[in-house]
Amino acid sequence: MVVAENFGLDLYNNSLFLFCGSRNDRFKALYWDDEGFILLYKRYENGSLRWPKNKSEVKELKPEQLNALFTGLSPFPERRIHTIKPGNLY
């Protein structure tokens, strides 16, 4: 019901829904297989994930991003680009 009510998405359309609580070292996945729901649980032994904090941060994952997530890598690598303000050039 969380998926349908909060995000307006169809639970039965061959999608995998991922949820993370307050501890970013584990997540649950929910999938409908035409007979019932499958619930998967993944916990990382080392490290944690950056996870969406609100509806605007929710993203659809590509298959390669999902594979990265299941193997313990972040599907959204952090970009580390620093901008230089005018006048601060040496």
C-alpha positions in Angstrom: 0.0 0.0 0.0 2.9 2.4 0.6 3.9 2.2 -3.0 0.4 2.7 -4.4 -0.6 5.4 -2.0 2.6 7.5 -1.6 4.0 7.1 -5.1 0.9 6.3 -7.3 2.7 3.3 -8.8 1.2 -0.1 -9.8 2.4 -2.9 -7.7 1.5 -5.6 -10.3 3.4 -4.3 -13.3 6.6 -6.4 -13.2 8.5 -3.9 -11.1 10.9 -4.4 -8.2 10.4 -1.9 -5.3 13.2 -1.2 -2.9 12.8 0.2 0.6 15.4 1.3 3.2 14.7 2.2 6.8 16.8 4.4 9.0 19.8 2.0 8.8 21.4 2.5 5.4 23.2 -0.8 5.6 20.2 -2.9 4.6 17.2 -2.8 2.3 14.1 -4.8 1.4 12.9 -5.5 -2.1 9.2 -6.3 -3.0 8.3 -8.1 -6.3 4.9 -9.5 -7.5 5.3 -12.8 -9.5 1.7 -13.2 -10.6 0.9 -15.5 -7.7 2.0 -13.4 -4.7 4.7 -11.1 -3.4 8.3 -12.0 -3.0 10.2 -10.2 -0.2 14.0 -10.0 -0.5 16.2 -8.7 2.3 19.8 -7.6 1.8 22.2 -6.5 4.5 25.7 -5.2 3.9 28.5 -6.4 6.2 30.7 -3.4 5.5 29.5 0.1 4.5 26.2 1.6 3.8 24.1 3.1 1.0 23.1 6.7 0.1 19.3 6.3 -0.1 16.6 8.7 -1.2 15.3 10.9 1.6 12.0 12.0 0.0 9.7 11.5 -3.0 11.6 13.9 -5.2 14.8 11.8 -4.8 13.2 8.5 -5.8 14.8 7.1 -9.0 14.2 4.3 -11.4 17.2 1.9 -11.6 18.6 0.6 -14.8 19.5 -3.2 -14.8 23.2 -2.4 -14.4 22.5 -0.1 -11.4 20.4 -2.9 -9.9 23.3 -5.4 -10.3 25.6 -2.9 -8.7 23.2 -2.6 -5.7 22.9 -6.3 -5.3 26.7 -6.8 -5.4 27.3 -4.1 -2.7 28.1 -1.1 -4.8 26.3 2.2 -4.9 24.0 2.5 -8.0 24.4 6.3 -7.8 28.1 7.0 -7.4 28.8 10.4 -5.8 30.0 13.1 -8.1 32.9 15.0 -6.7 33.2 18.0 -8.9 34.3 21.3 -7.2 33.3 24.6 -8.8 35.7 27.5 -8.7 34.2 30.8 -8.0 35.4 33.8 -10.1 38.2 35.7 -8.4 39.5 32.5 -6.6 41.8 31.5 -9.5 45.5 31.5 -8.7 
